Amino acid sequence: MRAQGVHLHHALQSGRQHGGELGHPLFELLAAVQASGSIQRAAAALGGSYRQVWASLKRWESGLGRPLVVWTQGHPARLTPHAQALLAEERLLRARHAPQIAALRAELERLFEFAAGDETLRLELPAVPDPALALLREVAAERHGLNLVLQPCAGADAVHALAQGRTALAAFALPEGPGDEPVPAAAQALLASGRFTTLLALRRTLGLMAAPQALPGGVAAVVAAGLRRAGRPPGSSAELGWLRLCRAAGLAPPAPARVEPTHEAAATAVAQGLADTAFGCETAAAAQGLAFRALAHDRLLLVAAAAPADAARETLDTVLADARWRQALSALPGVEPLPATEAADS
């Protein structure tokens, strides 16, 4: 196996993939066995026969030189600890890179549309990764012919790109409540300058997420128990919110056990047992089936330079007013649309 390399490829097929979905037969097989506890049911879920799935398992075990499944007659099939670790790490890797995978997939879809002679409007949007923005991109493409190119970046980078005129459009998140941290201060100054317009403001519920039987009672419980916390990058809205809660409780926040780039990656780390808890969006916790304790809020803002709008920007305004987009947005747990006039309130 060491002499082999990972080869990525893409293909046009029926149906659609979303987010960080990235197929691989080994991990699809392991996930099916883990979910069903049965080789027979795993085969049915994968659309193959028992003999095909069993043979595939044996080929992978031979190639990797490690057992992957434990199964005896009359007992459920289960993954070996090594296979469980493999599956957990692969899921986390996809969650970490989901924004980039989704962005590449969207660009390739637009490329094939162009190859078929379909011209679409294009609008680049540096943005913190967020499910609401991913939904916005889908509605923009499917209903309005707008290729909204989400360029994943940190909130600080989005704010600085706007302030320096390197982009006319960006999305970033700010913790609610007063604070003098560099990123929120720079964002508030930008919003107060009169040079920018807030196109979208979403209030997001933040809190602790964990397995249902292990949900901490609050910040103090996390610190006192020495729980492994999946943190977010320094300066991010969620990490600032966590530090503010710790200060308010008179606690010295310990360093996170691991740092994950998105709410979804932090939630996946918890769901896969790689961390005990994380502080992040309710939407991410719900997507992973985790219990959630609300503790704070932040605001996701989509901001544009106050300049004459071109055709792509005008189309974006239409997308934001689309009832289909609003309906999809209302289905996200812990997300509340706000009037643009409240965007900068803290």
N, C-alpha and C positions, 0 to 999 in steps of 0.2 A: 504493500500500500504506500510505503514512503516514496517509492519512485514515481507514483502517480500524482497528478495535479488536479485541482478542481477546475472544471471547464464549465462556464456559464453559457447558456444560449437562450434565445427567445423564439417564440413561434406564434403564428396566428391560428387560433382555435376558437371553437364556439364557446359561449359563456364568457364570464369576466372574472378576473382576479382583482382583489382589492388590497390596499395597504401593504403590509409586509409579506403577503403570501408569496411563497417561492417553493415550488414543488421539488421534492427529491424522494425517490422510491424508498430509500432506507428509512427516512424519518416518517414518511407516510405509513409505512408498515409498522414501525414501532408504536406510533400514536394509535393505530387501529387496534393493535394487541392490547395496549394499555387501557384503552377506552372500553373494550369488549370483554377482556379476560378470557378470550376464546380464539383459537386459530380459525375455527370454522366461521365465527361471526366476523372476525377481521377480514377473512377472504370475501365474505358477502359484502361488507362495507366497501371494499376496494374493487369489487366487480370481478374477482377472480375465483379460482377454485381452491379448495383446501390444499390439494397437491401443489399447485403453483406457489401459494404463499409459503408453505412449508419448505419447498425447494429454495425459494428466494431467501428465506431466513438462514438456511444452511449455507448458501453461497456467501452471504454477508458474514456469517460467523467464521467461515473458512478464510475469507479475505482479510478480515480484521484480526483473526487469531484470538478472538475472545467470544465467550458465550453471550448471547443476547436475550434469550428467552428460556425460562424454566417451565417445563410442562410435563406432567405425568398423567396417565390415564385416570379419569375420574376427578381431577383437580383443575382449578382455573389456570390458564396460562398467565404468566406474569413476567415482566421484564427483570433482567438481572440488575443489580445496583449499577453496574457499568452502563448498561443500556439506558437506565433511568437518567443517569447523569448526562449521557450523550443527548438524549431527547430534551432535557431541561436546558442545556447550554445552547442547543440549536434554536430552540424557541426564543431564548433570550437574545441571541445574535440577530434573529430576524426582527424582533421587536426594537432592538437598538437602531437598526438600519432601515426600519419600515418607511420613514419619510423619504429616504433616498431611493429605495426600491420603488415606491409609489410614484415618485417624480420621474424616474427613468421610464417606468411603464407608460405613464401618461405621455411622455415625449415620444416614445416609440409608436404609440397608437396614433398620435398626430402625424408622425412621419409617414406611416402607411396610408393614412388618409390623404396626405399630400401626394404620395406616389399614385394614388387613384384619382388625382385631379381635384380633390376637395380642399379648397382654400379656407382657412380659419383665421380669425383674429387671434393675436397672441399678446399676453400681458404677463410680465414677470413680477412675482411677488416674493421678496425676501420675507420669511415668516418663521416664527417659532412653530414647531410641529403641533398640530391640534386637530382632533377629529372634526370639529366644526368647519375648519378651513378645507379639510379633505372632502367633506360633503359639498362645500361651495364649489370646489373644482369640478366635481362630478356633475352637478347641476349646470354649471357654466358650459361644460363640454357637450352634454347630452341634449340640452334644451335651447342653448343660445349660440352654439358654434364658437364659443370663446375658449381658447387654450390658455387657462390660468396656470402659469408655470410656478408652482410653489418651490421656492429655493430655501431648503431648511437651513436655519441659522439661529444663533443665540439672540436673545432679546436685545442685548447690548449692541450687537452688530447691526441689527435692524434699525435701532434708534440712531446710531452713528451714521449709517448709510443715508437715512433721511436728512439728518442735520447737515451733512456734508454735501448734499445734492447728488449723491451717487445713485439714488433711486427716487422715483416719484411716488412710490407706494411701498408700504411695509406693514407687517403685523407683529406686535409684541405684547407681552403681558406685564402687568404691574400689580403688586400686592395692594390690597385696600388698606387705608389708614395712613396716618402721617409717618414719615420716615425721611432720613437724610442720606440714604444710601446713594452711591453714584449713579446707577442706572435709572432708578425712579426719578431722581432729581433732574437728570438730563432729559428724560422723557417729559416730565412736567414742564420744564422750560420750553421744550419744543412745542408742546400743545398750547402753551400760553403765548407763543410768539405771534399768532395770527397768520402764520404762513402755511398752515396745514388744516385739513378738514378730516374729521373723523367719520368714516363711512360705516363702520360697524363697531358696536361695543357690546361685549358679552360678559356677564358676571358669572364666574365659575366658582363652584363650591369646592374648597380644599379641606383635606382632613387626613386622618390616619386610616390606612388600609392594612388588612391582615386576614389570615384564615378565620372563618367565623368563630371557631372555638378559642382563638388566641388574640382577639382584637383588644389592644391596650385601652385602658380607661382614659388616657390623655397623655400629654407631653411628659408629665412627671413619671408616669408609669413606664414609659419607654426608657427614660434615662435611668431610673432606679433599678430596673430589671436588666439593664445592659443589653437590650435587644439589638440585634443586627438591623440597622436601618439602611435602606437603599436611598441615598440622597441624590440631589440634583446638583448640577454645576454651580459653583460660586457665582452670585449675582443674578441667578435665575429667580423668577417670581416665587416659585415654590420654596426654594432654599431660603430666600429672604423671609418669607412668611414663617417658616419653621424657626429661624433664628429669632424672629420677633416674639413668637410664642414662648420660646425658652427664656428670653430676657424678661418677659412679663411674669413668668413663673419663678423668677429668681434663680434660674438654673444655668449652669455652664454647659453648653451643648457639646457632647462628645462628637468626634469626627465620625462621619458615616462609615459604615462597613464597606460600602461600595458606592460609586457615583455612576448614575445612569443618565443618558442624554435626554430622555423624554419621560413624561408621566407614564406612558404605556410601557416603556422598558422597565421602569421602577416597579410597576404593578406586576409585570411578567416575572421579574426576579422574585417577588414575594410569592406569587402563585406557584412557582417552580421550586420553592423551598430554599432558594439561594439567599434570601433575606427574611427576617421576621416581620418587618413592617416597612412602610414607606409613607411619606407625606406628599400627597398629590391630589389630582382631580378625581372627583367622584365618577366621572365618565370612564376613566381608566380602570378604576377599581371594579366598576360594574361589568366592564368588558371581560375581566378575568374571573368574575364570580367571587370576588373578595368582599368581606364585610367592611363597612365604612363608618367612620365616626367624624362628622363634620365639625371643624374647628375654626375655619376662617374662609375668606373669599379673596379672589383676585379678579382682575379685569383684562380680558383679551381685546385689544384694540386694533382695528384695521384703519390705517391713517394714510392719507394721500396729500401731496402738495396741492395747495390751493391755486391751481393753474387751469387754463382752459382745457377741458376734457377732450381727448381724441375719441375715435370710434370705439376703441377697445375699452377705454374708461367708461364711456357712456353705456356700453354693453354690460359692464360690471355693475353699474347702478341698477340696470334692469334685472340682473341676476339676483341682487340683494333684495329686490322687491318681489321676487318670484314666490308665489304661494307654495310651490313644491319645496323650495329651499327652506322656507319658514316652517313647513310641516316636518321636514327632516330634522331641522334644528330642535324643534320642540320634543323630539323623541330622545334627545341626549340627556342622560341623568345629570343633574347638578349644573345645568346651563340655563341662564336667564338673559334674554335680550334686554338691552337698556337703550333709552333714547340717546342719540349721539351727544346731546347737550350735557349728559351726565358722565361722559367718558372720563373727564379729568378730575371729577370729584373724588375726594379721598377722606 
